[in-house]
Amino acid sequence: MHTLGAVQAQDYAGAKWALAQRLGEVTDADLDRDFNAGKLLRTHVLRPTWHFVAPEDIRWLLDLTGPRVSQKMANYNRLQELDAAVFSRGNAVLGAALKGGAHLTRKELAGVLQGAGIATSELRLAFLVMRAELDAVICSGPRRGRQFTYALLEERAPRARTLTREQALAELVRRYFTSHGPAQLKDFAWWSGLTIADARAGLEMVNGDLVSEVIAGQPHWLAPSSKPPAATLNVAHLLPNYDEYTVAYRDHDAIFDRTRIPLSSVLANVLIIDGQVRGGWRRTLAKGEVVAEMNLPQPLTAPEREALEAAAGRYGRFLGMPVRLLS
């Protein structure tokens, strides 16, 4: 988590599986415990969507990217008659309601706001809560059953670091290219939600920590310690929707064939074999098992099918129940 900086997480279940594939032998239950304990936070940061972040990083990340996300939301906010005064009042009301270790669901937050005379239609409530997240007032609390709760950020992450904007920009650029490289400047700008000008400025600050390579005629950056993996064949991964491998780049040409697989597929659950998108999959919970229904434009070879079954086995160990492939 620390190396990645942030992991897109509007699909909570999928985002946990995304983390697990990078952390090793952790289970779904392990990550639920970490989330409930506040070792892993979920909030709006970077682009206007939820991300998992480490508690120690949440403040400097929000200080850096929160204003940019708020700027992108300006037109939507105006349509809901939400201005600076309403947001300021909403933040104060929510902060007071959560003070002292309270953890409230979204529905309970709506009741608090309504009690203070602040209207909360469905969209209005979403934007009020998002703004409180972006302004570092609230963040995720422990789940209550299957419901998500919110907590006061200063109580949930009391040791969160603060950095100057320049320090934060340099840190985010360094982490992105270290964990996602080789990648282009436009990839970082897309992933972070910051401008190309910010991306260039951040790269200048950490240029000595990265190396540049020209790939397909375009400059890419990566950590100097990054080495191409040893040549392997038939290694498969069942990636969740919005996985960093697919969603964190503007340019996807290196990982899939547009003539066989639509671009929209990179936002869905995908099967990766030897680094390439080979198709999609859909998860269905059944009695005592998970069914992974495969959508494959081309049949797999016998070794590729064996690799897929191994990937399904890893997913089953993570969930603590068998995974049955259906194709």
C-alpha positions as a Markdown table, in Angstrom:
| # | Residue | x | y | z |
|---|---|---|---|---|
| 1 | Met | 0.0 | 0.0 | 0.0 |
| 2 | His | 2.8 | 2.4 | 0.9 |
| 3 | Thr | 4.6 | 1.9 | -2.4 |
| 4 | Leu | 1.5 | 2.2 | -4.5 |
| 5 | Gly | 0.3 | 5.4 | -2.8 |
| 6 | Ala | -3.4 | 4.8 | -3.5 |
| 7 | Val | -5.5 | 2.0 | -5.0 |
| 8 | Gln | -8.9 | 2.6 | -6.6 |
| 9 | Ala | -11.6 | 1.2 | -4.4 |
| 10 | Gln | -15.2 | 2.0 | -5.2 |
| 11 | Asp | -15.7 | -1.8 | -5.5 |
| 12 | Tyr | -14.6 | -2.7 | -2.0 |
| 13 | Ala | -14.5 | -6.5 | -2.6 |
| 14 | Gly | -12.6 | -6.1 | -5.8 |
| 15 | Ala | -10.1 | -3.7 | -4.4 |
| 16 | Lys | -9.3 | -6.1 | -1.5 |
| 17 | Trp | -8.5 | -8.8 | -4.1 |
| 18 | Ala | -6.3 | -6.2 | -6.0 |
| 19 | Leu | -4.3 | -5.6 | -2.8 |
| 20 | Ala | -4.0 | -9.3 | -2.0 |
| 21 | Gln | -2.4 | -10.2 | -5.3 |
| 22 | Arg | 0.4 | -7.8 | -4.5 |
| 23 | Leu | 0.7 | -8.5 | -0.7 |
| 24 | Gly | 1.1 | -12.3 | -0.9 |
| 25 | Glu | -0.7 | -14.7 | 1.4 |
| 26 | Val | -3.4 | -12.5 | 2.9 |
| 27 | Thr | -7.1 | -13.4 | 3.0 |
| 28 | Asp | -10.3 | -11.5 | 2.5 |
| 29 | Ala | -10.9 | -11.7 | 6.2 |
| 30 | Asp | -7.4 | -10.4 | 7.0 |
| 31 | Leu | -8.1 | -7.2 | 4.9 |
| 32 | Asp | -11.5 | -6.8 | 6.5 |
| 33 | Arg | -9.9 | -6.8 | 9.9 |
| 34 | Asp | -7.2 | -4.3 | 8.8 |
| 35 | Phe | -9.9 | -2.0 | 7.3 |
| 36 | Asn | -12.0 | -2.2 | 10.5 |
| 37 | Ala | -8.9 | -1.5 | 12.6 |
| 38 | Gly | -8.1 | 1.6 | 10.5 |
| 39 | Lys | -4.8 | 0.2 | 9.1 |
| 40 | Leu | -6.3 | 0.8 | 5.7 |
| 41 | Leu | -8.5 | 3.8 | 4.9 |
| 42 | Arg | -11.0 | 4.4 | 2.1 |
| 43 | Thr | -11.7 | 7.9 | 0.9 |
| 44 | His | -12.1 | 10.1 | -2.1 |
| 45 | Val | -8.7 | 11.2 | -3.3 |
| 46 | Leu | -6.9 | 11.5 | -6.7 |
| 47 | Arg | -9.7 | 11.3 | -9.3 |
| 48 | Pro | -13.3 | 11.8 | -8.1 |
| 49 | Thr | -13.6 | 8.2 | -6.8 |
| 50 | Trp | -12.8 | 6.1 | -3.7 |
| 51 | His | -9.3 | 4.9 | -3.1 |
| 52 | Phe | -7.6 | 2.8 | -0.4 |
| 53 | Val | -4.8 | 4.8 | 1.2 |
| 54 | Ala | -2.5 | 4.2 | 4.2 |
| 55 | Pro | -3.4 | 6.3 | 7.3 |
| 56 | Glu | 0.0 | 7.9 | 7.4 |
| 57 | Asp | -0.4 | 9.2 | 3.8 |
| 58 | Ile | -4.0 | 10.4 | 3.9 |
| 59 | Arg | -3.4 | 14.0 | 4.8 |
| 60 | Trp | -0.7 | 14.9 | 2.3 |
| 61 | Leu | -2.5 | 13.1 | -0.5 |
| 62 | Leu | -5.7 | 15.0 | 0.2 |
| 63 | Asp | -3.8 | 18.3 | 0.5 |
| 64 | Leu | -2.2 | 17.7 | -2.9 |
| 65 | Thr | -5.1 | 16.2 | -4.9 |
| 66 | Gly | -8.2 | 17.3 | -3.0 |
| 67 | Pro | -8.4 | 20.8 | -4.5 |
| 68 | Arg | -8.1 | 19.4 | -8.0 |
| 69 | Val | -10.9 | 16.9 | -7.4 |
| 70 | Ser | -13.1 | 19.7 | -5.9 |
| 71 | Gln | -12.4 | 21.8 | -9.0 |
| 72 | Lys | -13.6 | 19.0 | -11.2 |
| 73 | Met | -16.8 | 18.7 | -9.1 |
| 74 | Ala | -17.6 | 22.4 | -9.3 |
| 75 | Asn | -20.3 | 22.2 | -12.1 |
| 76 | Tyr | -22.0 | 19.3 | -10.4 |
| 77 | Asn | -22.0 | 21.1 | -7.1 |
| 78 | Arg | -23.6 | 24.2 | -8.6 |
| 79 | Leu | -26.4 | 22.1 | -10.0 |
| 80 | Gln | -27.1 | 21.0 | -6.4 |
| 81 | Glu | -26.9 | 24.5 | -5.1 |
| 82 | Leu | -23.8 | 23.6 | -3.1 |
| 83 | Asp | -21.4 | 26.5 | -2.5 |
| 84 | Ala | -18.5 | 27.2 | -0.1 |
| 85 | Ala | -20.8 | 28.4 | 2.7 |
| 86 | Val | -22.9 | 25.2 | 2.5 |
| 87 | Phe | -19.8 | 23.0 | 2.4 |
| 88 | Ser | -18.3 | 24.8 | 5.4 |
| 89 | Arg | -21.4 | 24.4 | 7.4 |
| 90 | Gly | -21.8 | 20.7 | 6.4 |
| 91 | Asn | -18.2 | 20.0 | 7.4 |
| 92 | Ala | -18.8 | 21.5 | 10.8 |
| 93 | Val | -22.0 | 19.6 | 11.4 |
| 94 | Leu | -20.4 | 16.3 | 10.3 |
| 95 | Gly | -17.2 | 16.9 | 12.3 |
| 96 | Ala | -19.2 | 17.6 | 15.5 |
| 97 | Ala | -21.4 | 14.5 | 15.0 |
| 98 | Leu | -18.4 | 12.2 | 14.6 |
| 99 | Lys | -16.3 | 13.7 | 17.4 |
| 100 | Gly | -15.4 | 11.3 | 20.2 |
| 101 | Gly | -15.0 | 8.1 | 18.2 |
| 102 | Ala | -18.5 | 8.0 | 16.7 |
| 103 | His | -18.9 | 6.0 | 13.5 |
| 104 | Leu | -22.0 | 6.7 | 11.5 |
| 105 | Thr | -23.4 | 5.3 | 8.3 |
| 106 | Arg | -24.3 | 7.5 | 5.3 |
| 107 | Lys | -27.9 | 7.3 | 6.2 |
| 108 | Glu | -27.1 | 8.5 | 9.7 |
| 109 | Leu | -25.0 | 11.3 | 8.3 |
| 110 | Ala | -28.0 | 12.3 | 6.2 |
| 111 | Gly | -30.1 | 12.5 | 9.4 |
| 112 | Val | -27.5 | 14.7 | 11.1 |
| 113 | Leu | -27.3 | 17.1 | 8.2 |
| 114 | Gln | -31.1 | 17.3 | 7.9 |
| 115 | Gly | -31.4 | 17.9 | 11.6 |
| 116 | Ala | -29.1 | 21.0 | 11.0 |
| 117 | Gly | -31.3 | 22.2 | 8.3 |
| 118 | Ile | -29.1 | 21.1 | 5.4 |
| 119 | Ala | -31.1 | 19.4 | 2.6 |
| 120 | Thr | -29.9 | 16.0 | 1.5 |
| 121 | Ser | -31.2 | 14.6 | -1.7 |
| 122 | Glu | -29.3 | 11.5 | -2.9 |
| 123 | Leu | -26.9 | 13.5 | -5.0 |
| 124 | Arg | -26.6 | 16.3 | -2.6 |
| 125 | Leu | -25.7 | 14.0 | 0.2 |
| 126 | Ala | -23.1 | 12.2 | -1.9 |
| 127 | Phe | -21.4 | 15.6 | -2.8 |
| 128 | Leu | -21.6 | 16.8 | 0.8 |
| 129 | Val | -19.9 | 13.7 | 2.1 |
| 130 | Met | -17.4 | 13.7 | -0.7 |
| 131 | Arg | -16.4 | 17.3 | 0.1 |
| 132 | Ala | -16.0 | 16.5 | 3.8 |
| 133 | Glu | -13.6 | 13.7 | 2.7 |
| 134 | Leu | -11.7 | 15.9 | 0.3 |
| 135 | Asp | -11.4 | 18.6 | 3.0 |
| 136 | Ala | -9.9 | 16.0 | 5.4 |
| 137 | Val | -12.7 | 16.2 | 7.8 |
| 138 | Ile | -14.0 | 12.6 | 7.6 |
| 139 | Cys | -12.8 | 9.3 | 6.2 |
| 140 | Ser | -13.9 | 5.6 | 6.4 |
| 141 | Gly | -14.7 | 4.0 | 9.7 |
| 142 | Pro | -15.1 | 0.3 | 10.6 |
| 143 | Arg | -17.9 | -1.5 | 8.8 |
| 144 | Arg | -21.0 | -2.2 | 10.7 |
| 145 | Gly | -22.1 | -5.6 | 9.3 |
| 146 | Arg | -22.1 | -4.9 | 5.6 |
| 147 | Gln | -22.6 | -1.2 | 5.9 |
| 148 | Phe | -19.8 | 1.3 | 5.6 |
| 149 | Thr | -19.4 | 4.0 | 8.3 |
| 150 | Tyr | -17.5 | 7.3 | 8.4 |
| 151 | Ala | -15.2 | 8.6 | 11.1 |
| 152 | Leu | -13.4 | 11.8 | 12.0 |
| 153 | Leu | -10.1 | 11.8 | 10.1 |
| 154 | Glu | -8.1 | 13.3 | 12.9 |
| 155 | Glu | -9.2 | 10.5 | 15.2 |
| 156 | Arg | -8.9 | 7.7 | 12.6 |
| 157 | Ala | -5.4 | 8.8 | 11.4 |
| 158 | Pro | -3.9 | 10.8 | 14.3 |
| 159 | Arg | -0.3 | 10.2 | 13.0 |
| 160 | Ala | -0.9 | 11.2 | 9.4 |
| 161 | Arg | 2.0 | 13.1 | 7.9 |
| 162 | Thr | 1.8 | 16.6 | 6.4 |
| 163 | Leu | 4.1 | 17.7 | 3.6 |
| 164 | Thr | 4.5 | 20.9 | 1.6 |
| 165 | Arg | 2.9 | 20.8 | -1.8 |
| 166 | Glu | 6.3 | 20.4 | -3.5 |
| 167 | Gln | 7.2 | 17.6 | -1.2 |
| 168 | Ala | 3.9 | 15.9 | -1.7 |
| 169 | Leu | 4.1 | 16.2 | -5.5 |
| 170 | Ala | 7.6 | 14.8 | -5.6 |
| 171 | Glu | 6.6 | 11.9 | -3.3 |
| 172 | Leu | 3.5 | 11.0 | -5.4 |
| 173 | Val | 5.5 | 11.1 | -8.7 |
| 174 | Arg | 8.3 | 8.9 | -7.2 |
| 175 | Arg | 5.8 | 6.4 | -5.8 |
| 176 | Tyr | 3.8 | 6.2 | -9.1 |
| 177 | Phe | 6.7 | 5.6 | -11.4 |
| 178 | Thr | 8.4 | 3.2 | -8.9 |
| 179 | Ser | 5.3 | 1.0 | -8.6 |
| 180 | His | 3.7 | 1.5 | -12.0 |
| 181 | Gly | 6.7 | 2.1 | -14.3 |
| 182 | Pro | 7.5 | 2.0 | -17.1 |
| 183 | Ala | 4.9 | 4.7 | -17.6 |
| 184 | Gln | 4.4 | 8.0 | -19.4 |
| 185 | Leu | 3.8 | 11.5 | -18.0 |
| 186 | Lys | 0.2 | 11.4 | -19.4 |
| 187 | Asp | -0.3 | 8.1 | -17.4 |
| 188 | Phe | 0.6 | 9.8 | -14.2 |
| 189 | Ala | -1.6 | 12.8 | -14.9 |
| 190 | Trp | -4.6 | 10.5 | -15.6 |
| 191 | Trp | -4.0 | 8.4 | -12.5 |
| 192 | Ser | -3.4 | 11.3 | -10.1 |
| 193 | Gly | -5.9 | 13.7 | -11.6 |
| 194 | Leu | -3.2 | 16.4 | -11.6 |
| 195 | Thr | -2.2 | 18.4 | -14.6 |
| 196 | Ile | 0.6 | 17.6 | -17.1 |
| 197 | Ala | 2.3 | 20.7 | -15.8 |
| 198 | Asp | 2.3 | 19.3 | -12.3 |
| 199 | Ala | 3.5 | 15.9 | -13.6 |
| 200 | Arg | 6.5 | 17.6 | -15.3 |
| 201 | Ala | 7.3 | 19.6 | -12.2 |
| 202 | Gly | 7.2 | 16.5 | -10.0 |
| 203 | Leu | 9.3 | 14.6 | -12.4 |
| 204 | Glu | 12.0 | 17.3 | -12.4 |
| 205 | Met | 12.1 | 17.1 | -8.6 |
| 206 | Val | 12.8 | 13.3 | -8.6 |
| 207 | Asn | 14.5 | 12.9 | -11.9 |
| 208 | Gly | 17.6 | 11.6 | -10.3 |
| 209 | Asp | 15.6 | 8.8 | -8.6 |
| 210 | Leu | 14.2 | 7.5 | -11.9 |
| 211 | Val | 15.5 | 6.3 | -15.3 |
| 212 | Ser | 14.0 | 7.0 | -18.7 |
| 213 | Glu | 13.5 | 4.6 | -21.5 |
| 214 | Val | 12.0 | 5.1 | -25.0 |
| 215 | Ile | 9.4 | 2.5 | -25.7 |
| 216 | Ala | 7.4 | 2.5 | -28.9 |
| 217 | Gly | 8.8 | 6.0 | -29.6 |
| 218 | Gln | 7.6 | 7.5 | -26.3 |
| 219 | Pro | 9.6 | 8.3 | -23.2 |
| 220 | His | 8.7 | 6.2 | -20.2 |
| 221 | Trp | 10.0 | 6.4 | -16.6 |
| 222 | Leu | 10.6 | 3.8 | -14.0 |
| 223 | Ala | 12.7 | 3.1 | -10.9 |
| 224 | Pro | 16.4 | 2.2 | -11.7 |
| 225 | Ser | 16.0 | -0.9 | -9.6 |
| 226 | Ser | 13.2 | -2.2 | -11.8 |
| 227 | Lys | 14.3 | -5.0 | -14.1 |
| 228 | Pro | 12.3 | -6.8 | -16.7 |
| 229 | Pro | 11.0 | -10.0 | -15.2 |
| 230 | Ala | 12.5 | -13.3 | -16.3 |
| 231 | Ala | 10.8 | -14.7 | -19.3 |
| 232 | Thr | 7.8 | -16.8 | -18.2 |
| 233 | Leu | 5.0 | -18.5 | -20.1 |
| 234 | Asn | 1.4 | -19.1 | -19.1 |
| 235 | Val | 1.2 | -17.0 | -15.9 |
| 236 | Ala | -2.4 | -16.0 | -15.3 |
| 237 | His | -4.1 | -13.5 | -13.0 |
| 238 | Leu | -7.8 | -13.0 | -12.4 |
| 239 | Leu | -7.8 | -9.2 | -12.0 |
| 240 | Pro | -10.7 | -7.3 | -10.4 |
| 241 | Asn | -12.4 | -4.3 | -12.0 |
| 242 | Tyr | -10.4 | -1.1 | -11.7 |
| 243 | Asp | -7.2 | -2.9 | -11.0 |
| 244 | Glu | -4.1 | -0.7 | -11.0 |
| 245 | Tyr | -2.6 | -2.9 | -13.8 |
| 246 | Thr | -5.4 | -1.6 | -16.2 |
| 247 | Val | -6.9 | 1.5 | -14.8 |
| 248 | Ala | -3.7 | 3.4 | -13.8 |
| 249 | Tyr | -2.7 | 4.2 | -17.4 |
| 250 | Arg | -3.9 | 6.4 | -20.1 |
| 251 | Asp | -2.3 | 4.2 | -22.8 |
| 252 | His | -3.4 | 0.5 | -22.8 |
| 253 | Asp | -1.9 | -0.6 | -26.1 |
| 254 | Ala | 0.8 | -2.7 | -24.4 |
| 255 | Ile | -1.6 | -5.0 | -22.7 |
| 256 | Phe | -4.4 | -5.8 | -25.1 |
| 257 | Asp | -5.4 | -6.2 | -28.7 |
| 258 | Arg | -8.1 | -3.7 | -29.6 |
| 259 | Thr | -9.2 | -5.7 | -32.6 |
| 260 | Arg | -10.4 | -8.5 | -30.3 |
| 261 | Ile | -11.2 | -6.9 | -27.0 |
| 262 | Pro | -13.0 | -3.5 | -26.5 |
| 263 | Leu | -11.3 | -0.7 | -24.6 |
| 264 | Ser | -14.1 | -0.6 | -22.1 |
| 265 | Ser | -13.0 | -4.1 | -20.9 |
| 266 | Val | -10.0 | -2.6 | -19.0 |
| 267 | Leu | -12.4 | -1.3 | -16.4 |
| 268 | Ala | -14.0 | -4.7 | -15.8 |
| 269 | Asn | -12.8 | -8.0 | -14.3 |
| 270 | Val | -10.1 | -9.3 | -16.8 |
| 271 | Leu | -8.1 | -12.4 | -17.3 |
| 272 | Ile | -4.4 | -11.6 | -17.8 |
| 273 | Ile | -2.1 | -14.2 | -19.2 |
| 274 | Asp | 1.6 | -13.4 | -19.7 |
| 275 | Gly | 0.8 | -9.7 | -19.2 |
| 276 | Gln | -1.9 | -9.5 | -21.8 |
| 277 | Val | -5.7 | -9.1 | -21.4 |
| 278 | Arg | -7.2 | -12.3 | -22.8 |
| 279 | Gly | -10.8 | -11.9 | -21.8 |
| 280 | Gly | -13.2 | -11.0 | -19.0 |
| 281 | Trp | -14.8 | -12.8 | -16.1 |
| 282 | Arg | -17.8 | -12.3 | -13.8 |
| 283 | Arg | -18.1 | -13.4 | -10.2 |
| 284 | Thr | -21.2 | -14.9 | -8.8 |
| 285 | Leu | -21.6 | -16.1 | -5.2 |
| 286 | Ala | -23.2 | -19.5 | -4.9 |
| 287 | Lys | -23.9 | -21.8 | -2.0 |
| 288 | Gly | -20.5 | -22.7 | -0.6 |
| 289 | Glu | -18.5 | -21.6 | -3.7 |
| 290 | Val | -17.8 | -18.7 | -6.1 |
| 291 | Val | -18.5 | -19.2 | -9.8 |
| 292 | Ala | -16.1 | -17.3 | -12.1 |
| 293 | Glu | -17.9 | -17.2 | -15.5 |
| 294 | Met | -15.3 | -16.6 | -18.2 |
| 295 | Asn | -15.7 | -14.6 | -21.4 |
| 296 | Leu | -12.9 | -15.5 | -23.7 |
| 297 | Pro | -12.7 | -14.3 | -27.3 |
| 298 | Gln | -10.3 | -17.1 | -28.2 |
| 299 | Pro | -10.0 | -20.6 | -26.7 |
| 300 | Leu | -7.1 | -21.1 | -24.3 |
| 301 | Thr | -4.3 | -23.7 | -24.9 |
| 302 | Ala | -4.0 | -26.5 | -22.4 |
| 303 | Pro | -1.1 | -24.8 | -20.5 |
| 304 | Glu | -3.0 | -21.5 | -20.5 |
| 305 | Arg | -6.1 | -23.3 | -19.1 |
| 306 | Glu | -3.8 | -24.8 | -16.4 |
| 307 | Ala | -2.6 | -21.3 | -15.5 |
| 308 | Leu | -6.1 | -20.1 | -15.3 |
| 309 | Glu | -7.0 | -22.9 | -12.9 |
| 310 | Ala | -4.0 | -22.0 | -10.7 |
| 311 | Ala | -5.2 | -18.3 | -10.7 |
| 312 | Ala | -8.7 | -19.5 | -9.6 |
| 313 | Gly | -7.1 | -21.6 | -6.9 |
| 314 | Arg | -5.3 | -18.5 | -5.5 |
| 315 | Tyr | -8.5 | -16.5 | -5.6 |
| 316 | Gly | -10.3 | -19.4 | -3.7 |
| 317 | Arg | -7.6 | -19.4 | -1.0 |
| 318 | Phe | -8.1 | -15.6 | -0.6 |
| 319 | Leu | -11.8 | -16.0 | -0.3 |
| 320 | Gly | -11.7 | -19.1 | 1.8 |
| 321 | Met | -14.0 | -21.0 | -0.5 |
| 322 | Pro | -13.6 | -22.9 | -3.8 |
| 323 | Val | -13.8 | -21.1 | -7.1 |
| 324 | Arg | -15.5 | -23.0 | -10.0 |
| 325 | Leu | -14.6 | -21.8 | -13.5 |
| 326 | Leu | -17.5 | -21.6 | -16.0 |
| 327 | Ser | -16.7 | -21.1 | -19.7 |
